[in-house]
Amino acid sequence: MTHNEGNTDRIVRSVAGIGLGVIAIEAAPLGIPVVGQIILAIAAIILLLTGIVGLCPLYSLFGVNTMPRHPH
């Protein structure tokens, strides 16, 4: 499996995923409806998974790669 996310990208995705997860869990007191909670939870899971694995399917689709290039 070829990674297409650099370390900074992975850290940002993981932190954003955790943040969205917390918001999804605490959404009821914030006035966010259940559908919004589900959407936030799904987005959080996707961000966490892509951050952990280091592979973004959308990056692959559009040819984006944030991995640093190492000169040979």
Secondary structure, DSSP 8 states (H G I E B T S, - for coil): ------HHHHHHHHHHHHHHHHHHHTHHHHT--HHHHHHHHHHHHHHHHHHHH---HHHHHHT---S-----
